[in-house]
Amino acid sequence: MTEPVAMAELWRGGMLESVHAGHAVICGPGGQIVQAWGDPTAVIFPRSSCKMLQALPLVESGAAEAFGLTEAQLALACASHSGSSQHVRMVERWLADLGTDHHALRCGSHMPGDTAERDRLIRAEEEPCPLHNNCSGKHAGFLTLNHHLGGDSEYVEIDHPVQRAVKAVFEDVTEETSTGVGIDGCSAPNFTTSVQGLARAMAFFAEAREGGNARERAAHQLTRAMAAHPDLIAGEGRADTELMRAMDGVAMKVGAEAVYVAILPEQRLGVALKITDGSVRAAEAAIARLLVKLGVLDYEHPATRKRLDTVQTNWRGLETGVFRTSAGFGA
């Protein structure tokens, strides 16, 4: 097995202070590896980076069309949103159109990442509800598919028709039999795959066109929806939203524990990476470096420089070091 390679590092006082290593794969047409760092066969939990795969049965089955879902709702089904008032209202309306409310969601509740909505809840002495969960859009998609399939209310159970459909699609598109399953933060199953399998799946999305078969059309719709609505995929100030705004037609998605994917339709490329120590700042720097390398992200764009080769300062504004990608990575 190939060891993970250094991808990002922090320098202070001329000394290397921290190193973050990982695995990364770029796949092209047909899922072939174009370039790789570390071990392409490393098995990982993709976490939320695979939400477009989890949403694929929603569109491919005809459920999205049957329920008249909009492009914005398809984007929200792929999101790890910040729980802003915009996100909450959209999921709430979606559930109302299904004839239900947040009590049907099985994702649990947490305080929103969005500062304004969090402050509103605190001032009003209100508790967050499942609508604030960053995965509530994905779960609204699960509920929509569940209505279409006629399953029972416990749609996150591993043997439920919704999750069986998700697993079947996941294995088909990664072209791998998943060797394990974990429970994600939102209570949905998360199936393992290799970094190569995840990149291969992203390449499938990148190649998918409107004139293809049902699955290809569904993948094309989801990619287009993500790229068109970066504000729904994450939120203000977050990497997914800011970096997608800086590009044209590229979709990207973070996953917990430092997983990142990107879909490049014009280049017909898919990217996947995993930082082994779970450092999200390292994953953001690494994906930015690869997107710059592939010519879809401007190195000098403020959203890029916020995450790539960043000068570190202390509370007095003094420069203390630099956080940068490692020499040789992304070359």
Residue frames as qw, qx, qy, qz and C-alpha x, y, z in Angstrom:
[[0.000, 0.888, 0.460, 0.000, 0.00, 0.00, 0.00],
 [0.375, 0.482, -0.027, 0.792, 1.28, 3.48, -0.92],
 [0.305, -0.453, -0.505, 0.668, 1.60, 5.81, 2.04],
 [0.115, 0.933, 0.340, -0.031, -0.29, 9.13, 2.14],
 [0.556, 0.296, 0.026, 0.776, 1.74, 12.03, 0.79],
 [0.193, -0.471, -0.292, 0.810, 2.29, 15.46, 2.34],
 [0.214, 0.661, 0.578, 0.428, -0.30, 17.88, 0.97],
 [0.103, -0.880, -0.084, -0.457, -0.37, 20.90, 3.30],
 [0.685, -0.167, -0.398, 0.587, 1.97, 22.30, 5.92],
 [0.221, -0.964, -0.108, -0.103, 2.34, 25.13, 8.40],
 [0.654, 0.234, -0.239, 0.678, 5.67, 26.95, 8.69],
 [0.350, -0.927, -0.105, -0.088, 6.54, 29.15, 11.68],
 [0.376, -0.831, 0.376, 0.165, 9.84, 30.90, 12.33],
 [0.343, 0.630, -0.656, -0.234, 11.38, 29.17, 9.35],
 [0.150, -0.187, 0.962, -0.133, 10.56, 25.73, 10.79],
 [0.504, -0.170, -0.681, -0.503, 8.05, 23.17, 9.61],
 [0.338, -0.227, 0.571, -0.713, 5.50, 23.02, 12.45],
 [0.672, 0.181, 0.603, -0.388, 2.69, 20.82, 11.08],
 [0.150, 0.230, -0.769, -0.577, 2.19, 18.51, 8.10],
 [0.707, 0.227, 0.423, -0.519, -1.10, 17.15, 6.76],
 [0.053, -0.237, 0.871, 0.426, -0.87, 14.12, 4.48],
 [0.670, 0.315, 0.391, -0.547, -3.50, 12.47, 2.33],
 [0.444, 0.136, 0.801, 0.378, -4.60, 10.75, -0.85],
 [0.379, 0.612, 0.059, -0.692, -5.94, 12.38, -4.01],
 [0.471, 0.164, 0.779, 0.381, -7.10, 11.16, -7.41],
 [0.376, 0.500, -0.122, -0.770, -8.09, 12.89, -10.63],
 [0.524, 0.202, 0.815, 0.144, -10.13, 10.69, -12.97],
 [0.189, 0.321, -0.375, -0.849, -10.99, 11.39, -16.59],
 [0.723, 0.175, -0.236, -0.625, -13.42, 9.97, -19.15],
 [0.817, 0.051, -0.562, -0.117, -14.35, 6.40, -18.43],
 [0.740, -0.661, 0.051, -0.114, -13.10, 6.74, -14.87],
 [0.841, 0.211, -0.200, 0.456, -9.45, 6.29, -15.78],
 [0.510, -0.724, -0.063, 0.459, -6.85, 7.81, -13.43],
 [0.429, 0.853, -0.035, 0.295, -5.27, 10.93, -14.90],
 [0.279, 0.527, -0.542, 0.592, -3.07, 11.63, -11.87],
 [0.760, -0.553, -0.325, -0.106, -2.88, 10.42, -8.30],
 [0.083, 0.608, -0.568, 0.549, -1.06, 11.17, -5.05],
 [0.490, -0.290, 0.662, -0.487, -0.77, 8.69, -2.19],
 [0.191, 0.032, 0.979, 0.056, -2.83, 5.51, -2.44],
 [0.425, -0.029, -0.369, -0.826, -5.78, 5.58, -4.88],
 [0.581, -0.214, -0.761, -0.192, -7.07, 2.35, -3.34],
 [0.060, 0.028, -0.652, 0.755, -7.28, 3.79, 0.19],
 [0.274, -0.547, -0.751, -0.247, -10.77, 3.03, 1.53],
 [0.024, 0.042, -0.317, 0.947, -12.58, 5.96, 3.11],
 [0.109, 0.680, 0.685, -0.239, -15.96, 7.13, 4.29],
 [0.273, 0.424, 0.326, 0.799, -16.90, 9.86, 1.80],
 [0.062, -0.463, -0.513, 0.720, -19.20, 11.46, 4.36],
 [0.337, 0.741, 0.362, -0.454, -21.14, 14.42, 2.93],
 [0.019, -0.494, 0.540, 0.681, -18.94, 14.68, -0.15],
 [0.059, 0.086, 0.923, 0.371, -21.15, 12.02, -1.78],
 [0.338, 0.420, 0.522, -0.661, -24.49, 13.79, -1.37],
 [0.472, 0.433, -0.347, -0.685, -24.93, 14.05, -5.13],
 [0.283, 0.104, -0.940, -0.159, -24.69, 10.25, -5.24],
 [0.075, 0.280, 0.834, -0.469, -27.28, 9.98, -2.47],
 [0.379, 0.502, 0.191, -0.753, -29.53, 12.33, -4.45],
 [0.133, 0.248, -0.748, -0.601, -29.15, 10.45, -7.73],
 [0.008, 0.311, 0.948, 0.062, -32.04, 7.99, -7.08],
 [0.153, 0.596, 0.435, -0.658, -34.30, 10.97, -6.28],
 [0.311, 0.581, -0.265, -0.704, -33.91, 12.25, -9.84],
 [0.123, 0.227, -0.889, -0.378, -33.30, 9.00, -11.75],
 [0.137, 0.282, 0.928, -0.203, -36.43, 7.37, -10.30],
 [0.074, -0.513, -0.548, -0.657, -38.67, 10.16, -11.55],
 [0.355, -0.641, -0.585, 0.348, -39.56, 11.25, -8.01],
 [0.223, -0.369, -0.031, 0.902, -38.09, 14.73, -8.46],
 [0.117, -0.103, -0.519, -0.840, -40.10, 15.32, -11.61],
 [0.326, -0.499, -0.784, -0.177, -43.27, 13.81, -10.13],
 [0.357, -0.694, -0.459, 0.424, -43.11, 16.20, -7.18],
 [0.266, 0.897, 0.176, 0.307, -42.11, 19.17, -9.34],
 [0.619, -0.593, -0.001, 0.514, -38.80, 19.82, -7.59],
 [0.284, 0.954, -0.092, -0.031, -36.97, 22.93, -8.70],
 [0.681, 0.482, -0.357, 0.420, -33.30, 23.25, -9.58],
 [0.132, -0.644, 0.444, -0.608, -32.77, 25.02, -6.24],
 [0.837, -0.340, 0.244, -0.352, -34.33, 22.09, -4.38],
 [0.948, 0.219, -0.162, 0.167, -32.04, 19.65, -6.20],
 [0.343, 0.606, -0.440, 0.566, -29.08, 21.76, -5.09],
 [0.473, -0.552, 0.378, -0.573, -30.38, 21.72, -1.52],
 [0.983, -0.104, -0.001, -0.152, -30.62, 17.91, -1.67],
 [0.819, 0.298, -0.249, 0.421, -26.83, 17.91, -2.26],
 [0.030, 0.792, -0.218, 0.569, -26.06, 20.52, 0.39],
 [0.584, -0.345, -0.536, 0.503, -24.39, 20.74, 3.76],
 [0.029, 0.766, 0.190, 0.613, -25.98, 24.11, 4.38],
 [0.235, 0.228, -0.492, 0.807, -25.34, 26.56, 7.21],
 [0.212, -0.559, -0.765, 0.240, -28.90, 26.62, 8.52],
 [0.011, -0.043, -0.005, 0.999, -29.53, 30.22, 7.51],
 [0.458, 0.383, 0.442, -0.669, -33.08, 31.56, 7.42],
 [0.524, 0.452, -0.432, -0.578, -33.02, 31.03, 3.65],
 [0.277, 0.188, -0.940, -0.070, -32.06, 27.36, 4.00],
 [0.163, 0.170, 0.830, -0.505, -34.57, 26.74, 6.79],
 [0.509, 0.421, 0.180, -0.729, -37.47, 28.37, 4.93],
 [0.490, 0.385, -0.612, -0.487, -36.74, 26.43, 1.76],
 [0.199, 0.042, -0.976, 0.079, -36.70, 23.05, 3.50],
 [0.266, 0.270, 0.651, -0.657, -39.80, 23.99, 5.49],
 [0.558, 0.425, -0.089, -0.707, -41.72, 24.85, 2.28],
 [0.395, 0.289, -0.826, -0.279, -40.47, 21.67, 0.61],
 [0.024, -0.084, -0.947, 0.308, -41.79, 19.54, 3.46],
 [0.404, 0.366, 0.395, -0.740, -45.10, 21.41, 3.45],
 [0.540, 0.390, -0.432, -0.608, -45.48, 20.60, -0.25],
 [0.347, 0.120, -0.929, -0.043, -45.01, 16.95, 0.71],
 [0.653, -0.497, -0.336, -0.462, -47.79, 17.32, 3.29],
 [0.793, -0.355, -0.379, 0.320, -45.48, 16.99, 6.28],
 [0.125, -0.953, 0.174, -0.215, -43.16, 19.00, 8.53],
 [0.188, 0.680, -0.664, 0.248, -39.81, 18.79, 10.32],
 [0.689, -0.331, 0.544, -0.345, -41.04, 16.02, 12.61],
 [0.949, 0.295, 0.066, -0.093, -40.69, 13.64, 9.65],
 [0.433, 0.733, -0.494, 0.178, -36.96, 14.35, 9.35],
 [0.934, -0.327, -0.087, 0.113, -34.60, 11.79, 10.87],
 [0.586, 0.543, -0.253, 0.545, -31.45, 13.93, 10.80],
 [0.564, -0.486, -0.398, 0.536, -31.62, 15.33, 14.34],
 [0.022, 0.974, 0.140, 0.176, -31.06, 18.94, 15.40],
 [0.645, -0.232, -0.121, 0.718, -28.05, 21.15, 16.01],
 [0.033, -0.817, -0.093, 0.568, -27.38, 24.87, 16.26],
 [0.670, 0.711, 0.160, 0.141, -27.01, 26.41, 12.80],
 [0.667, -0.079, 0.093, 0.735, -23.63, 27.46, 11.52],
 [0.157, 0.657, 0.276, 0.684, -25.15, 30.67, 10.21],
 [0.259, -0.043, -0.472, 0.842, -24.42, 33.41, 12.73],
 [0.322, -0.165, -0.057, -0.930, -27.56, 35.47, 12.14],
 [0.727, -0.261, -0.477, -0.419, -29.90, 32.51, 12.57],
 [0.616, -0.144, -0.649, 0.423, -27.98, 31.21, 15.58],
 [0.085, 0.033, -0.344, 0.935, -28.20, 34.63, 17.24],
 [0.501, -0.234, -0.248, -0.796, -31.92, 34.83, 16.45],
 [0.735, -0.258, -0.621, -0.086, -32.54, 31.50, 18.14],
 [0.468, -0.103, -0.563, 0.673, -30.57, 32.55, 21.21],
 [0.112, -0.106, 0.140, -0.978, -32.34, 35.90, 21.51],
 [0.637, -0.199, -0.299, -0.682, -35.74, 34.26, 21.07],
 [0.420, -0.310, 0.768, -0.372, -34.81, 31.50, 23.52],
 [0.886, 0.260, -0.049, -0.382, -35.73, 28.94, 20.87],
 [0.650, -0.299, 0.673, 0.187, -34.17, 25.52, 20.36],
 [0.245, 0.402, -0.649, -0.598, -32.96, 24.52, 16.90],
 [0.838, 0.172, 0.385, -0.346, -35.09, 21.98, 15.07],
 [0.744, 0.028, 0.577, 0.336, -34.19, 19.44, 12.35],
 [0.487, 0.844, 0.195, 0.111, -34.66, 22.15, 9.70],
 [0.104, -0.932, 0.343, 0.057, -31.42, 23.72, 11.00],
 [0.795, -0.244, 0.497, 0.248, -29.47, 20.50, 10.51],
 [0.030, 0.604, -0.511, -0.611, -26.93, 20.96, 7.71],
 [0.072, -0.035, 0.936, 0.344, -28.31, 17.78, 6.09],
 [0.429, 0.406, 0.580, -0.562, -32.01, 18.71, 6.18],
 [0.501, 0.541, -0.288, -0.611, -32.06, 19.28, 2.41],
 [0.233, 0.265, -0.920, -0.172, -30.66, 15.81, 1.77],
 [0.149, 0.181, 0.904, -0.357, -33.27, 14.37, 4.11],
 [0.502, 0.487, 0.194, -0.687, -36.06, 16.28, 2.36],
 [0.454, 0.438, -0.634, -0.448, -34.82, 14.55, -0.78],
 [0.058, 0.066, -0.988, 0.124, -34.90, 11.19, 0.98],
 [0.355, 0.342, 0.638, -0.592, -38.49, 11.89, 2.11],
 [0.528, 0.504, -0.177, -0.659, -39.50, 12.81, -1.44],
 [0.370, 0.298, -0.847, -0.239, -38.03, 9.58, -2.80],
 [0.093, 0.060, 0.922, -0.372, -39.69, 7.71, 0.05],
 [0.514, 0.402, 0.316, -0.688, -43.11, 9.12, -0.86],
 [0.536, 0.473, -0.484, -0.505, -42.46, 7.97, -4.42],
 [0.328, 0.228, -0.917, -0.011, -41.43, 4.47, -3.33],
 [0.723, -0.414, -0.267, -0.485, -44.10, 4.10, -0.65],
 [0.557, 0.096, -0.706, 0.427, -41.70, 3.16, 2.16],
 [0.511, -0.707, -0.470, 0.136, -42.27, 3.51, 5.88],
 [0.116, -0.987, 0.002, -0.113, -41.21, 6.53, 7.94],
 [0.627, -0.644, 0.347, 0.270, -37.78, 5.21, 8.99],
 [0.715, 0.698, -0.042, 0.014, -36.07, 6.03, 5.71],
 [0.073, 0.804, -0.580, 0.105, -32.53, 6.08, 7.18],
 [0.807, -0.268, 0.518, -0.095, -32.56, 2.41, 8.13],
 [0.152, -0.472, 0.751, 0.436, -30.03, 0.39, 6.15],
 [0.243, 0.179, 0.928, 0.217, -32.65, -2.03, 4.79],
 [0.343, 0.657, 0.364, -0.564, -35.17, 0.68, 3.88],
 [0.667, 0.564, 0.424, 0.239, -36.02, 0.98, 0.14],
 [0.146, 0.985, -0.096, 0.009, -34.51, 4.48, 0.06],
 [0.336, -0.738, 0.571, 0.128, -31.14, 3.35, 1.38],
 [0.754, 0.073, 0.620, 0.205, -31.15, 0.21, -0.74],
 [0.545, 0.791, 0.232, 0.150, -31.62, 2.46, -3.77],
 [0.057, -0.948, 0.313, 0.024, -28.80, 4.74, -2.61],
 [0.595, -0.464, 0.632, 0.181, -26.41, 1.84, -2.06],
 [0.758, 0.360, 0.508, 0.196, -27.18, 0.31, -5.47],
 [0.389, 0.907, 0.040, 0.153, -26.46, 3.60, -7.23],
 [0.310, -0.855, 0.411, 0.053, -23.40, 4.29, -5.08],
 [0.692, -0.253, 0.636, 0.230, -21.82, 0.94, -5.97],
 [0.685, 0.572, 0.406, 0.197, -22.74, 1.23, -9.66],
 [0.274, 0.950, -0.032, 0.148, -21.27, 4.70, -10.11],
 [0.332, -0.780, 0.528, 0.048, -18.12, 4.16, -8.02],
 [0.786, 0.364, -0.482, -0.130, -17.79, 0.78, -9.78],
 [0.196, 0.322, -0.826, 0.420, -16.89, -0.80, -6.46],
 [0.646, -0.479, -0.581, -0.128, -18.62, -3.07, -3.99],
 [0.230, -0.738, 0.302, -0.558, -18.73, -1.16, -0.74],
 [0.604, 0.074, -0.746, 0.270, -16.87, -3.07, 1.96],
 [0.273, -0.286, -0.656, 0.642, -18.32, -1.25, 4.95],
 [0.160, -0.714, -0.397, -0.554, -20.96, 1.10, 6.22],
 [0.262, -0.144, -0.528, 0.795, -21.00, 3.69, 9.00],
 [0.055, -0.820, -0.569, 0.024, -23.68, 5.95, 10.42],
 [0.317, 0.453, 0.038, 0.832, -23.17, 9.57, 9.46],
 [0.064, -0.061, -0.443, 0.892, -23.78, 12.58, 11.69],
 [0.484, 0.011, -0.092, -0.870, -27.27, 12.94, 10.22],
 [0.660, -0.051, 0.654, -0.366, -28.09, 9.25, 10.97],
 [0.815, 0.483, -0.116, -0.297, -28.04, 8.15, 7.32],
 [0.902, -0.115, 0.295, 0.292, -25.82, 5.23, 6.26],
 [0.189, 0.864, -0.394, -0.250, -22.49, 6.20, 4.72],
 [0.977, 0.137, 0.139, 0.082, -20.95, 3.56, 2.48],
 [0.461, -0.610, 0.442, 0.469, -17.21, 3.14, 2.07],
 [0.775, 0.618, 0.073, 0.107, -15.36, 3.42, -1.20],
 [0.697, -0.133, 0.097, 0.698, -11.81, 4.02, -2.33],
 [0.035, -0.669, 0.059, 0.740, -10.54, 7.49, -3.16],
 [0.048, -0.133, 0.725, 0.674, -10.31, 6.29, -6.76],
 [0.032, 0.485, 0.866, 0.114, -13.90, 5.04, -6.66],
 [0.013, -0.779, -0.386, 0.493, -15.07, 8.42, -5.41],
 [0.033, -0.540, 0.362, 0.759, -13.10, 10.26, -8.12],
 [0.086, 0.111, 0.873, 0.467, -14.46, 7.81, -10.70],
 [0.054, 0.676, 0.721, -0.142, -17.99, 8.69, -9.58],
 [0.009, -0.763, -0.068, 0.642, -17.22, 12.41, -9.91],
 [0.080, -0.281, 0.654, 0.697, -15.87, 11.80, -13.42],
 [0.108, 0.431, 0.874, 0.197, -19.19, 10.10, -14.26],
 [0.035, 0.819, 0.429, -0.379, -21.02, 13.24, -13.13],
 [0.105, -0.627, 0.289, 0.716, -18.59, 15.38, -15.14],
 [0.098, -0.066, 0.804, 0.582, -19.20, 13.35, -18.31],
 [0.217, 0.524, 0.810, -0.151, -22.98, 13.16, -17.90],
 [0.038, 0.031, -0.315, -0.948, -24.95, 15.10, -20.48],
 [0.505, 0.208, 0.292, -0.785, -28.56, 16.10, -20.92],
 [0.704, 0.319, -0.369, -0.516, -28.98, 13.79, -23.89],
 [0.146, 0.302, -0.937, 0.101, -27.80, 10.64, -22.11],
 [0.470, -0.327, -0.811, -0.122, -29.72, 7.84, -20.39],
 [0.476, -0.773, -0.319, -0.272, -31.86, 8.39, -17.30],
 [0.725, -0.522, -0.131, 0.430, -28.94, 8.17, -14.87],
 [0.498, 0.100, 0.145, 0.849, -26.74, 10.43, -16.97],
 [0.083, -0.663, -0.315, -0.674, -29.52, 13.00, -17.28],
 [0.609, -0.743, -0.276, -0.017, -30.04, 12.87, -13.52],
 [0.696, -0.317, -0.031, 0.643, -26.32, 13.36, -12.84],
 [0.304, 0.360, 0.242, 0.848, -26.22, 16.27, -15.27],
 [0.300, -0.772, -0.339, -0.447, -29.20, 17.92, -13.55],
 [0.687, -0.668, -0.186, 0.220, -27.62, 17.62, -10.11],
 [0.617, -0.085, 0.079, 0.778, -24.23, 18.95, -11.24],
 [0.115, 0.522, 0.304, 0.788, -25.89, 21.90, -12.96],
 [0.461, -0.785, -0.335, -0.244, -28.03, 22.60, -9.89],
 [0.710, -0.502, -0.129, 0.476, -25.03, 22.59, -7.55],
 [0.482, 0.065, 0.170, 0.857, -22.99, 24.91, -9.77],
 [0.043, -0.606, -0.377, -0.699, -25.95, 27.27, -10.23],
 [0.522, -0.754, -0.156, -0.367, -26.73, 27.57, -6.51],
 [0.551, 0.241, -0.582, 0.547, -23.47, 27.75, -4.52],
 [0.257, -0.420, 0.329, -0.806, -25.28, 29.73, -1.80],
 [0.853, -0.237, -0.029, -0.464, -27.44, 26.69, -1.07],
 [0.832, 0.185, -0.501, 0.153, -24.62, 24.11, -1.07],
 [0.552, -0.101, -0.517, 0.647, -22.89, 25.62, 1.99],
 [0.212, -0.897, -0.370, 0.113, -23.32, 29.25, 3.04],
 [0.181, 0.939, -0.136, 0.259, -21.72, 32.65, 3.27],
 [0.244, -0.800, 0.532, -0.133, -18.03, 32.56, 4.14],
 [0.818, -0.196, 0.540, -0.007, -17.67, 28.84, 3.50],
 [0.260, -0.407, 0.690, 0.538, -15.29, 27.27, 1.02],
 [0.393, 0.350, 0.817, 0.238, -17.80, 25.42, -1.19],
 [0.218, 0.874, 0.409, -0.145, -19.89, 28.54, -1.73],
 [0.069, -0.871, 0.219, 0.434, -17.00, 30.96, -2.22],
 [0.320, -0.344, 0.737, 0.486, -14.91, 28.73, -4.48],
 [0.406, 0.457, 0.763, 0.208, -17.84, 27.70, -6.69],
 [0.174, 0.925, 0.228, -0.251, -18.71, 31.38, -7.13],
 [0.163, -0.748, 0.446, 0.464, -15.13, 31.89, -8.33],
 [0.271, -0.124, 0.857, 0.421, -15.48, 29.23, -11.05],
 [0.540, 0.270, -0.220, -0.766, -17.75, 28.58, -14.01],
 [0.827, 0.101, -0.365, -0.417, -19.86, 25.42, -13.99],
 [0.430, 0.234, -0.821, 0.294, -17.71, 23.49, -11.52],
 [0.729, -0.550, -0.132, -0.385, -19.45, 21.71, -8.63],
 [0.382, 0.331, -0.737, 0.449, -17.60, 20.82, -5.44],
 [0.726, -0.547, -0.182, -0.375, -18.50, 19.37, -2.07],
 [0.004, -0.518, 0.730, -0.445, -16.81, 18.93, 1.27],
 [0.803, -0.310, -0.485, -0.155, -17.27, 15.93, 3.52],
 [0.578, -0.766, 0.224, -0.173, -16.58, 15.68, 7.23],
 [0.787, -0.406, 0.380, 0.266, -13.11, 14.54, 8.29],
 [0.089, -0.692, 0.452, 0.556, -11.44, 16.35, 5.40],
 [0.529, 0.266, 0.734, 0.334, -12.88, 14.75, 2.29],
 [0.246, 0.626, -0.052, -0.739, -13.34, 16.85, -0.85],
 [0.560, 0.309, 0.692, 0.334, -14.68, 16.20, -4.34],
 [0.186, 0.579, -0.123, -0.784, -15.01, 18.31, -7.46],
 [0.620, 0.455, 0.628, 0.118, -16.87, 17.83, -10.74],
 [0.048, -0.551, 0.315, 0.772, -15.43, 19.58, -13.82],
 [0.704, 0.493, 0.482, -0.170, -17.92, 19.13, -16.69],
 [0.448, 0.840, -0.212, -0.220, -16.02, 21.10, -19.34],
 [0.062, 0.631, -0.773, -0.033, -12.81, 19.13, -18.71],
 [0.894, -0.044, -0.349, -0.277, -14.76, 15.89, -18.04],
 [0.412, 0.299, -0.717, 0.476, -12.72, 15.34, -14.90],
 [0.690, -0.640, -0.230, -0.246, -13.60, 14.19, -11.40],
 [0.260, 0.511, -0.592, 0.567, -11.48, 14.87, -8.31],
 [0.766, -0.578, -0.226, -0.166, -11.49, 13.27, -4.86],
 [0.375, 0.464, -0.590, 0.544, -9.16, 13.71, -1.92],
 [0.740, -0.611, -0.272, -0.071, -8.89, 12.76, 1.73],
 [0.093, 0.667, -0.543, 0.501, -6.60, 14.31, 4.35],
 [0.650, -0.106, -0.748, 0.084, -5.86, 11.44, 6.69],
 [0.252, -0.117, -0.630, 0.726, -5.78, 13.45, 9.93],
 [0.039, -0.714, -0.698, 0.035, -9.17, 15.05, 9.24],
 [0.198, -0.466, -0.074, 0.859, -7.90, 18.63, 8.89],
 [0.412, 0.765, 0.495, -0.020, -10.51, 20.60, 6.96],
 [0.036, 0.906, -0.190, -0.377, -8.17, 23.58, 6.44],
 [0.320, -0.390, 0.754, 0.421, -5.71, 21.22, 4.76],
 [0.457, 0.402, 0.779, 0.153, -8.46, 19.72, 2.59],
 [0.267, 0.905, 0.242, -0.225, -9.56, 23.21, 1.50],
 [0.093, -0.772, 0.467, 0.421, -5.99, 24.13, 0.58],
 [0.413, -0.143, 0.841, 0.318, -5.46, 20.84, -1.26],
 [0.456, 0.595, 0.659, 0.067, -8.64, 21.02, -3.35],
 [0.163, 0.935, 0.008, -0.316, -7.93, 24.67, -4.17],
 [0.245, -0.583, 0.642, 0.434, -4.42, 23.71, -5.36],
 [0.434, 0.142, 0.845, 0.278, -5.83, 20.99, -7.63],
 [0.355, 0.794, 0.485, -0.090, -8.52, 23.28, -9.05],
 [0.019, 0.876, -0.269, -0.400, -5.85, 25.89, -9.82],
 [0.368, -0.321, 0.786, 0.379, -3.72, 23.19, -11.43],
 [0.414, 0.383, 0.807, 0.178, -6.64, 22.11, -13.61],
 [0.153, 0.113, 0.342, 0.920, -7.20, 25.66, -14.82],
 [0.219, -0.640, -0.645, -0.356, -10.70, 26.25, -13.43],
 [0.443, -0.836, -0.267, 0.183, -9.77, 28.40, -10.41],
 [0.336, 0.795, -0.179, 0.473, -7.75, 31.61, -10.49],
 [0.664, -0.123, -0.474, 0.565, -4.88, 31.50, -8.02],
 [0.164, 0.128, -0.197, 0.958, -5.20, 35.23, -7.36],
 [0.427, -0.560, -0.444, -0.553, -8.95, 35.17, -6.68],
 [0.269, -0.520, 0.459, -0.669, -9.66, 36.28, -3.08],
 [0.900, -0.211, 0.082, -0.372, -11.59, 33.07, -2.39],
 [0.886, 0.247, -0.324, 0.224, -8.52, 31.07, -3.45],
 [0.343, 0.501, -0.467, 0.643, -5.98, 33.12, -1.53],
 [0.581, -0.530, 0.213, -0.579, -8.16, 32.88, 1.59],
 [0.943, -0.205, 0.200, -0.166, -7.31, 29.16, 1.65],
 [0.906, 0.263, 0.033, 0.331, -4.16, 28.63, -0.37],
 [0.585, 0.231, -0.160, 0.761, -0.68, 29.82, 0.63],
 [0.283, -0.870, -0.252, -0.316, -2.10, 31.97, 3.40],
 [0.263, 0.425, -0.485, 0.718, 0.02, 34.19, 5.63],
 [0.562, -0.552, -0.604, 0.124, -0.71, 33.52, 9.30],
 [0.045, 0.561, -0.224, 0.796, -1.06, 36.47, 11.67],
 [0.308, -0.279, -0.774, 0.478, -1.60, 36.73, 15.41],
 [0.111, -0.800, -0.577, 0.118, -4.06, 38.88, 17.37],
 [0.212, -0.734, 0.036, 0.645, -1.76, 41.91, 17.03],
 [0.609, 0.771, 0.018, -0.186, -1.60, 41.50, 13.26],
 [0.161, -0.692, 0.666, 0.228, 1.99, 40.29, 13.29],
 [0.792, 0.346, -0.441, -0.242, 2.95, 37.73, 10.65],
 [0.637, -0.491, 0.566, -0.182, 3.72, 34.42, 12.35],
 [0.451, -0.153, 0.844, 0.247, 4.05, 31.97, 9.48],
 [0.477, 0.302, -0.420, -0.711, 2.48, 30.59, 6.35],
 [0.679, 0.106, 0.696, -0.206, 0.07, 27.75, 5.61],
 [0.400, 0.564, -0.471, -0.548, 0.70, 26.30, 2.18],
 [0.977, 0.153, 0.021, -0.145, 0.45, 23.17, 0.10],
 [0.707, -0.463, 0.450, 0.290, 3.47, 20.92, 0.17],
 [0.132, 0.629, -0.584, -0.496, 6.18, 21.03, -2.48],
 [0.007, 0.126, -0.947, -0.295, 5.36, 18.57, -5.26],
 [0.254, 0.459, 0.817, -0.238, 1.66, 18.31, -4.47],
 [0.382, 0.796, 0.323, -0.340, -0.49, 19.53, -7.33],
 [0.081, -0.606, 0.525, 0.592, 2.45, 19.70, -9.71]]
